């Protein structure tokens, strides 16, 4: 399937039939009850760099537990004890940490945990199908993660709604007003929902997420990204009026042309009242490569909005300070907290990918 030519054949904004939806997909910046992370096991993909990765996890856990409840998925009692020992001297608030012993294949809970919505004012947890990012990886435990999480009772009476459609949380962004921002490279990829037309996919987003406007991005992908261009590595709503996005001014960088094309599409997008969005370019770091020379997908767009703060991935690169300086005005009432995330991108994800927030309406209780 060729995606570079899609923009010539259709507008980047698709407005669905005008009707008031009883469903609201909750944006990340609204008050949260908890954030979920899954701690990397010693035998997993991060094993060669486990100490470095756990240092990053510890910094994230401290920042999160100081602000809200932190749910930590772990494999068993021994794993839980290890994590507790690591967090003992990090500033993490142990009174706000809840361990959940549950099996998982990978730690990227953005794509395997349930998404939160309001349906006629009541919270629900959406359990979309997960197929290992288009059949790339074994995922039987990840595919069952959302159902198993809800079954623990951690979310009280909030019901789980099963959806027979492949969708990962990192592939969709919302303004909370019915607009969904996504990428054609991912959602229209036949490795997710073969046989579905674009119209059928848009209908699913309308029925499940209450979307009445779909903003399609047809260009841009971080090298090394194995998600087929998840939007949370490329462009993010900071508010209903502002989008921060990955940009590249270096004409010698392979990212330059596709990200410029994406920037052009973003400039064409309009808010509901017809005004353009306020666009905030985030520089891309200089290439970070693994031992095989493969470039890893480092972007600053993979930030996480939490209560009173925004956790921003940084990579010991001069562009770190530029990204932080540009993001700060987007969140005037939140502290910008940089988190060293180079260890995370060794497995092709970053800060937003490894976390999932739950809004205040989704109550959290100890199982």
ABEGO torsion letter per residue (X at the ends): XBAAAAAAABBABBBBBBBBBABBBBBAABBBABBBBBBBBAABAAAAAAAAAAAAAAAAAAAAAAABBBBBBBABAAAAAAAAAAAAAAGBBAAABBBBBBBBABABAAAABBBBBBBGGBBBBBBBBBAGGGGABBAAAAAAAAAAAAAAGAAEABBBBBBBBBBBAAABBBAGAGBBBBBAAAAABAAABBGBBAAAAAAAAAAAAGBABBBBBABEBBBGBAAGGBAAAABBBABAABBBBBBBABAABAAAAAAAAAAAAAAABBBAAGBBBBBBBBBBBBBBBBAAGBBBBBBAAABBBBBGBBBBBBAGBAAAAAAAAAAAAABAABBBBBBBAAAAAAAGBBAAAABBBBBAABBBBBX
